[in-house]
Amino acid sequence: MPDTLTATRDHPATLIRNEPMQARSTARLAALLDAAAAVVAEIGYERLTTAMVADGAGASIGTVYRYFPDRIAVLQSLAARNEERVTERVLDVIAAEGYDDWLAALSAAFDVLVEHFRTEPGFASLRLGDVLDLRPAEGSPRNSVMAGAIFDALAARFELPGDDESRYGFEVAIEAVDALVARAFARDPDGDPDRLAAARDAAAAIIGTYLPLPKR
């Protein structure tokens, strides 16, 4: 993954009380986050408790508090992991061969995002944490960080203008997509097709006011 991406966002481990230094601790942390994701997928982020995380992971409540000071820290770390995973997948798609222009690559990236909503436990509810303003203590909201990383990848591959106005328009488009896709999954666990289509069209329309659309 590009160094510029990892340098501008918090790794999940930075959000916990004691950063795991051994493989066993890392696996335990992953199990706790998996348990939290399962709870969020079942009942939503609002009702998550540290006791539920402990129970789901088959761990003691003390183990949870070894890594997380409270339930908000659990959600922050899960949101950070969500961002890391979905951004990595999107960037892999953008880097793949077979796209003639940036709009085709962005459309494929949109499909990856939708699939992430369908398959990543708890993602449709919590997403990147911006839904609860669970941003890092310092820095930009995670949607902005992800949008910047995607924009940089597209700009580098397809030689797009990298001015502030273009970057701003792209961020606005990503925010609109996030809201519309989330609404699509609130209505239908597989994603309401009409709203997903609207999200795709909205992204192209918004970005098209800031960047020249490819000729087809």
N, C-alpha and C positions, 0 to 999 in steps of 0.2 A: 504494500500500500504506500502511496506517495508520502514522503516525509512531511510535506506541507500540510497534509491532513492530520497526521498524528501529532503534529506540533501545535495544532490549533484547537484541539478538543481534549477533554478529560477522559483518561482511561477509567473504566469502572473501578479499578483498584484504588484510584485516588480518592474515591468517594467513601471508602470504608474506614473503619477505625484503625485496624491493623492490616497493613498490606501483606498478603501472603508471600512468603519467600520460598516455599518448598512446593513440590508438585502435589503433595497430599493436601496442603492448605488451599492450593489453587483449585483442586478438584472439589474440596468441601465448599468453597465459595461458589463454584459453578452450580453445585447441587442446591445451595440455598437460593440462588437466583432462578434456577429452574423451578423450584418449588414456588417461589413468589410469582413467577410467570403463570404457572398453572392455576394459582388462586385468582390472579387477575383475570385470566381467561374465563374462569367459572363464575365469579361474582363481581368482577370489576375492581378497579384500584381503590375505590372509596372505602371498601370494607376490609382491605388487607390489614392483618395484624402480624406482629412478630411471632406470636404463638402459632399462627397458621403456617408461617414459613418454617418454623421449627418442626411442626408436625409433618408437613409435606416432605421435608428433607430427611425425616427420621433422626433429627438432631435434638439436642437439649436447647432450651431457651438461652442458656448461657453461651452456647456455641454461636447462636445468632448475634448476641450482644458482643461477642468477641470481635465480630466484623462490622456490625452496624449499630450505631447508637440509638436508632429508633426506626419506625416504619417509613418515615420520609426518606431516610438514607437508603433503605432497601429500594424504594421506588426510584430514587435518583440513580442508583447504580444499575438497576434494571433498564432505565431509560438510556443510560450511557451505553450499555451493551446493545440495546436495540439500534441505536444510532451507528455503532461500530459495524454491526452485522449488515444492516441494510445498505449503508454507504459502500461497504466493501463489495457487495454484490452488484450494486448499480455501477460502480466504477469498473468492475470486471466486464460488464456488458458493454459499456461505452468503449472499452479498449479492444473489444472483439472485432474480428474482421467482418466485412459484409455490409457495412453501412456506407451509402453514397454521400450522405450529408448529415448535419447535426440533428435535424428534425427526426430522421429515421432512427438515429441512435437514442435520442430522447424518448421516442415512442417505445422503443425496446426497454429502456430504463423504467418507463411508466409501468410496463407489464411486470417487471421484476418487483416494483413496489407493491402492486396489487397482489402478487403472489405471496409477498411477505405478510401482508395483512391476513391472507388466508391460512398460512402455514406456521407462522411464528407465534407460539402461545402467548397470549396477552397483548400482542402488539396492537391489535385493532382498538383496544381500550386505552392503553397508556401511550402508545406510539413513542415519540422521542421525549416525552415528559413535558412538552410545552403546554399540553392540555391543562396541566395543573401548575404551570409556571415553575416546573421543577428544573430550572436551568442551573448551570454551575454557579457557584458562589460568585465567581468573576467570569466575565466574558459574555459572549453572545448566546442567545437561545439556540438550542441544538438544530432546529429547523434551518436557521441562518447558516450555521456551520456546515450542515450537509449541503445546502444549496450552493455555498461557496465552493465546496470541494467538487461538486458535479459541474458547476459552471467552469471551473478551472480546467477540468478534464476535457470538456467539450471545446473550450476555447483553444486549448493546446492542440487537439487533434484536428479541428476543422478551421483553425486560424480565424476565430471569431474576435470581434473587437472586445478588448478587456477593460473598457472604461467604466467608471463608477455607475453611470446611468444604465448601461447594459446589465451590469451585475445586479443593480437594484431591481430592475425589471424581472430578472430571472428569479430573484428571491421572492418577489411578490407572487410570481407564478407558482413557485413551489408551495408557498403558504396557501394559495387557493386550492391547489391540488390536494394538499393534506386535509383541508377542511372538507372538500367535496368527497374524497375517497372515504374519509372517516364516516361521513354521513351515509354513504352508500352501504358501508358495513354495519352501521347501526340499524339500518332497515332490513338487511338481508345478510346472513352469515357468510354467504358466498360473494357478496357485493352486488348491490342493485345495478343491473347493467345500464339502465338509462343514466343514472348518476355517474357511473364510471365513464360512460361516453362523454357526458357533459364535462367531467374533470379533464379528460384528454383534450377536448376542444378548447376548454378555457385556458389550459396551459399554452397551447399554440397561439391562441388569440392574444393573450397577454404578452407573451414573449415577442410575438410578431410586431408589437408596437415599439419595441426597443431594438430588435435585431432583424436584419433582412431575412425573410423566409426563403428557403431554397426554391429554385425554379424546377418544376416537374412537368 
